[in-house]
């Protein structure tokens, strides 16, 4: 299916033309038919052999209903722009054309209606000249009469050619459906309609309205029940759940796939500057915003309510008082806060080269750090590059160097303030570096620093006296050959390692006490879980002892520690199993 929106001045024959093309009247309200004036959005469809199903969104042309018009064209990739042969170029035609240009609609056909009432030549020439200055440049101009049928075949041919050239959206894309109508069907409940630009909606899917989940009970497209519909398509969804806040301008999205924002940095295009409080139009939504200039064409918008936006989204800013429109290209829907004087100017420099095309390297350079989930939410494609990947995190090369350079100073400072516990915990360093997880610190530690047992330590900074350090290193050498052959009490006394010395060795991250008098390497718990996981589950204490190559003196307190840590589970028959 493809979707085409009408545009043009009031009473220039948009609805008549849609009816002539589809055989159905898009004006569904009695008042619309009585007055001959489109007030709400209308929908009709047809099927042409060359391109299949084509739906039309018929929008009102009166200036009082511009908001409704914008909600109809906001998600539609193509337009049928209508002017009348027996009227001059009209203000609303100019405003609609400006809106289509700002939205960068590139696929269009211009219809000069009422060609049976006046010579269409002057109107066609004026329309072609006006369109040539916009994104619709090159659109074919066709003279037509919806009343007599004159030129309808030519118009249908031009529309067919245009529709055939439209790109096919990704059916696997995340869903974002801007609701342009809500109503209630007796026996079914709440139904909403909208233009699905990409992705697929299936019966049984869950979509979210903000934080509210709504289940799709049924799906219709072009008046027929469907099990699934992929964009571009006109869809009607029967929804269940908390629907109180659902209405025109609402947006339904794939759960977890979108970033809902109230602050967004955009680049604007248009004459003059927008006012302090314009209206933002995107999809079928219109939201009041506060506009703060950053540079000549860069502004920060603060929205009255959250919207799910991505880098590259195109919106409109409108000044209703002056009837002016600006294009707004979304550069960053998740911008940093301004905390210091001059932050706005610095932000403008950061965005100087941004054009609304999301590039991973550029976004990482600006942000330093990104989670894979946030990549998806902001619409940034994952790509190869010089960044560091740590689990779900991507780290910019610049941030990686900065953190690696700061770590020695932070570790030394910790050692000075904690002389008996000089090894700096990864969690402490992560907090000091404002990193979201200690795993990032671990990945950015560089020699001569060393990570031992969840702590970062500098050479010779373990706080152990030379004699104790020598004894601890001997124990570590013995354990490296037999990781679970813990030294006996006699051996520890022989080496001069009493409880106080062992406590210092454990704090330094050089050893780990699994129980009273049981000393192992710091990673012994991880190694034990890995080895015990190779046994048939559940396993006995005897099987664990044999697999670890140790004695009951060691295996019993070790298993007890693993139980308490939630890494093994003790069963009523005293057997155990690994907790996956």
N, C-alpha and C positions, 0 to 999 in steps of 0.2 A: 504494500500500500504506500502511496505518497499523499502528502497533504499540501494543499495550496490555500493561501489566505487572500481574500479580496482586500483592496484598499482604494481610497478615492473619496471625493467630495460627496456630501449628502445629496440624494436624489439624482445621482448620475447613472443609475441603472445597475448597480452591483447585484442586488438580489434578483432582479429580472434576468440578468445574464446567467447567474448560477442556476436559476430554475430552467432556463432554456438549455443549459448544458447537461443537467442531471434529471430533469423532469419532476423535481420536487421543489416546493417553496421553502426557502430557509427561514422565513419569518414565521415563528411558531406562536407568537403572542397575538391575542385578539386585537390589542391596541396597535400593534405593529401593522396588522393588515388593514385596520380601519384608517390609520393615518398614512399608510404607505411609507412608513419610516422605520428602518431597522433600529431597535433600541438595545436588544441583547444579542449575543453571539448566536449565529445560526449555523447549522451543519447539514450538508447534503453530500451525496456521493453518487458515483457512477462507476462503470467498468468499461474500459476501452481495450479492444483486442491487442493493441500494440504495447500497452504498459500495464494492464491489469487494473486494480482498484485505485481510484483517485477520490479523495475526500476534499471538500471545500469548506473552509471556515469563513463565513460571511460576517463582516464586521460593520458596525454602524459608522456612518460618515459624518454625522453631526458633531460639531465641536464640543458640545456638552458631554458627548460619550467617548471622548478621546481615550480615557482610561480603559474603557471597555475594549476599544479598538486595539490598544497596545497589548491587552491581555490575550487577544486573539492571534496576533502576529508574533508574539514573543518567542514561541517555540517552533514556528513553522519555517521550513527552509526555502519556500518559494512563494511568489505573489502574483496575483492577477490585478494589475493596476488599471483602474477604470477612470476615464475622463469622458465628458459628453461633447458631441460635435456641436450642439446648439447652445453651449455655455462657454464663457471665457475661462481662462485658467483661474481656479478658485483657491482661496486661502487654505481650505481644508485639504485640497489635493496636495498643496505644497507641504503642509504639515505632515500628512501621511507619507509623502515621498521622503521627507527629511527623516522620519522615523525608520523607514525601511533602509535608508542609506546609513543611518547611525548603527543599525543592527547588522550592517554589512550583508544584507540579502543580495545575492548575486544572480539568482535565477528568477526571471520574471517575464511576463508577457504584458504588453500594454494594449488595452482594448479601448477603441474610440467608439462609444455607444451612440445610439440615436442617429446612425448614419443615414437613416431613411428620412430624417427631419431636416438635416442641414448638411452642407458640404463638409465631409470629415477632414479635408486636407489641412486647413489652418490649425484645427485642434491637434491633429496628428503631428504636424510640424512643431508646434509649441511643446507638446508632450515629449517628443523625441529630443528636443533641445534641452528640456529640463532634466530628463532621465540621463542624458549623456554626461551630466556633471556629477553623477552619483554612482554608487556601487552597482546599479541596475544598467549601466551603460551597455549598449548593444542589444538590449531587449527588443524583440520584434514588436512592431506597432501594427495592429490589425483593426480595420474599420468593420463595425458590426451593428446589427440591430437585433436586440433581444425580442422585439415585438414581431418583426416580419421574418426573422431567421436569416436575413442577409448577412453574409460573411461568417456564419456560425461554423461552417466546415473549415474555413481558413483558421478561425480561432482555435477550434478543436485540434487541428493539425499542429499549430504553433505550441499549444499546451502539451500535446503528446510529445513533441520534440524536446520541450523543456523538461518534462517529467522524466523522460528517458535519460537525460543527462545528469540527473540528481545522483549524488553519491549514495552508496548503500551504507547505512549506519551499522555499527557493531552490535549484533544481537546479544553478545555476552557483556556488554557495557553495564555499569551500575545504573540503576533506574533512578531518574529524577523526573517526576510527573507534576507539573504545575497545574493545579486544579482551576478550571475556568467556569465550572458550574457544579452546584450541589442541589439535589432534590431527593424526595422520598417517594419510593414506589410501594404501594400498599401490598403487604404480604412479603416484601423483600427487605425493606428498610432503606438505609442511606445509599445513594448512588452518586458518584462524582464522575465528571468527564474531564478530559484534557488531551493534549497532543503529546504522545510519547515519542521523544526525539531519537532515542536509542535504547538498547537493552530489551529485556523480555519480562513481561508480567504473566504469571501463571496462576490458575485457580489454586488456592491453598497457600500462596505466598504470604509472607508477612512484610509489610512496608511500615515505615515509621513516620509519624507526624511530630517532628521535634523528638521528644523522648517517648512518645506514645505509640505503642505497637498497634497496628490495625491489620486484620486478616482479610485477604481477598476471597470473598465467598463465590463470586462469579465474575466473568469477564465478557464484555460485549465489544464488538467492533463492527461498524456499518450495519447495526441492527441485528446481528446474529451472535448467538452464544459461541464462545471459543474457549478451548482449554488453555490456550496461551496466545499472546499477541506480542510481536516484536516491532520496534520502531523502524521507520517513522510510521505512526498510526494514530488515528483518532480512536480513543478507547473510553468505555464506560465501565467503572468498577463498582460492584456491590460490596460494601465494606462492613465489617463487624468490629466492635470494640468501642472505646470511648471516643465518640465522634462529635462531641459538643463543640470543639474548637475548629472543626473542619468547615471550610467555605472557600469561596473564590479567592484566589491568591495564596491558599495553602499549598504546601508542596510535600509530596509523598516520595520517600527515598528508600533505597536499599539500606537495611540496618548496618551501622558501623562504617559505611563507605563514604560518608560526606562529613565535612567540617562545617558546623553551623556557627556562623560568625555574626557579630554586631559591629565589627570594625574591619574595614577593608581599604587598602591602598589601590588607587586606580589612576590610569592616564586618560585624560578627557580630550575630546576633539570637538571643536565648534567655535562659533564666534563669541567673543566676549567671555566673561567668567560667570560660572553659575552662582546663584545667590547662596547665602549662608544656609538656607533651609529649603533645598529643592526636594523633588519627589523622585525616588529611584524606581524604575520599571525594569523588571527582568522576569522572563516567562510570563505568567499570568498575575504576578504579584506587583503591587505598588506600595512602597514603604517610604515614609518620611525619613529624611536623613539630615544630619548636620555636616556641613562641608568645611574642611580645614585645608587651605592651600599649603602645599609643600614646596612647589616650584611652579614655573609657568603653566605647565600642563599636568602636573601631578597634584592630586588631592587625597586627603584621607576622609573617608566617609564613616560616620557613626550612625548605625541603623537603629530605627525605633524598635525593631524586633529581629531575632536571629533568622538568617537565611542560609541554606546550604550552597556555598559558592566554591568555585575552583579557579585556579589560575587559567586565564584565557577566556573566561566567561565574558560575554558582551552584554552590557546593560545600557539603559538610557537614563540620563538625568533630565528632568523637565522642570521648567519654571512656569507654572500655570498662569501666573499673572502676565508675563510678557510673551507667552506662547512660544518659548524657545526650547530647543532640545540640544543636548550634548551626548555624544557617544562616550561611554565609560568602559574601558578595557580593564578587567580585573588583573592586577599585577601580583597582589598578595592578599589572600583572605585571612591570613593568620599573622599580621604584622606585629613587630615588637612594640611595647608601650614606650611612650616618651617619658623618660624619668629625669632628664637633665636639660638645662638650657642649651639650645642649639641642636637638640636631637632631631627636630624636623628638617633642618638643613642637611644634617648628616644622612638622614634617611633618603632625602632627595638625591644625594650623590650615589647612594647604594642602588637606587632604582633608575639611574640615568639611562642605562642601556637596556632596560627591560621593555619588552614589547608585548607581553601577554602570552608568549610562547614558553611553556615550562621546560627548562633544561636542568637536569639533575646537578651538573657541576655548578651552574650559576646559583641555584637555590641553596646548595650546600655551602658555597662560599659566603652567601649572605647569612645563613642560619648557623653554620658550624656543625650542626648535629640534626639528624632526622631519623625518625622511626619509620619502618616500612609501612605501617598502618597509616601514618600521617602522609606519606608519599601518595598513597592511594586516595586519601581524603582530599588532598590538594590538587590531584590530577597531574602529578609529576611522574613521568614514565621512568621505570628503573632502567639504568644503563650502566655499561662498564665505564670505569674511570679510575682515577688515582686515589679515590677515597678508601678509607679503611672500613671493613665490615666486621662488626662485633655482634653476633647473634642477630637480633632484629634491627640493630642500630647501624647507621651509616655516618661516618665521621669525616669531615672535610680535612684535607691534608694540612691546612693551616692550623686548625684547632688541634690536630694530633701533635704537631710540632710544638705548639704552645704548651700543651699539657705535659708532654715529655720533658720540656725544658724547665717547667715549674716544679716537677716532682722532686728532684734532688733537694731543692731549698725547703720544701714542705716536710720531707722526711727528716732532714737535719734539724729543722725547728722542733719537730715532734721529739726527736732524740734528746735535744737539750732540755725540754720541759718535762720529759719522762725518762730520767736517766736509768731507772730500774726496769723500764718497759719501752725501750727505744724503737721497737718495730712499729711503724705507723699502720693502723688498721686500714684496709681498703675502704671501709665504709666512711671513716673519718676523712680520708683524702677525697673521696667522691663528694662529700658534703662541702669541703673547702673549695673544690674545683667546680662546684655547681653542676655536677654530672649526675644523671638520673639513676645510675646503677654502678656498683663497684666493679662489675665486669669490664666496664670501659677503662677504669684505672688499671686493672690487671693487664689489659691488652696494650696499654701505652707505657708500661714500665720498660725502661731500657737499661742495659748494663752501664755502670756496675751495680745499679740497684737490682734487688732480687725479691721475688714474691715467695714467701715461705708461710704456709698455713694461714692464708688470708691476710697477711701483713706484708708491708714493704720495708725492707731493711737495706741499709747501706753496708758495704764491707767494713768490718771492724767496728760496727756500731750496734752490736747486739747487747751491750751492757754487761757482758760476762767477763770476769777476771780471766787473764790468760790461762791460768791453770784449769779453771772450770771449762773454758771454751775448748781446750785441748781434750778434756775428758768427754765432753759432749760430742765432739767430732769423732772420737773413737767409737762411741755408741752408735752414731749415725753410720759409720762405716760398717760396723757389725750388722746393723739392721738392713743396710742396703743389700747384703748378701742373703739374709733370711729375715724378711720384713716383720714376721710375727713371732720371732724367737726373742722375746723381751728379755733383757738381762736380768739375772737373779739379784736378790738383795745383796748377796755376797759380792757379786761383780760390781754393783753400784758403789758399795762401800770401798771396794778395792780402788775404784776410780776416783773416790772422794766426792761422790755425788749424793748429798743428803737431800732432804725434802726442800730445803730453802734453795739449793742450787738447781734442783729439778724444776722448781717453780719458776725461777728466773729463765731457765732454758725453754720452758713452755711459753712464757710470755714473749720471749724473743722469737718464737716461731720455729725454733730448731728441733724441738721434741714435742710429743703429745702424750699426756698421761691418761690412759684409758681407764685406769682404776688405781687404787692404792698400791704403789710399788710396781705398777705395770707401765713401762715407758716404751712408746713406739714412735715411728716417724709421723710428721704432721699430716700426711695424706693417707694414713693407714685406714681410716674409716672408708674413704672412697675406694681404696684398693680392695678392702674386705668385701664391700658390697658388690663390686664387679666380680670377684672370684666366687662368692656365694651365689650369685645370680646364675652361675653356670651349673649349679647342682639341680637335681630334680626337686621341684617344689611340692610340698614343704620338705624341709631337711631337719635332721637331728643334730644335736650338739656334737655327737661323735663324728658325723659327716663333715660338719663345719671345721672341727679340729683337724681332721685329716686333710681337708682341702686347703686350709691355711698353713699347714705344716707347723703346728704349734701344740701347746699343752692345754689341759683344762684350766690351769692357773691363769692362762692368758685369755682363752676363748670365752670363758664365762663372763668376766667383766666387760670384755669387748662386745659380746652379744647384748649384754644389758645396756651398754651405751647406745648401741644401734637401735634397740627397742625404744629407748627414751627419746631418741632423735627422730623416731618415726620412719626409720629406713628399713627396719625389719618388724615383723609382727609375730608375737608369741602366741601360739595356739593352745587350747586347753590340754592337749596331750604333750605339752612341752616341746613340740616341734615348732619350727619357725618358717616364715616365708618372706621373701623380699617384697617390699612395698613398691610397686611400680608407679 
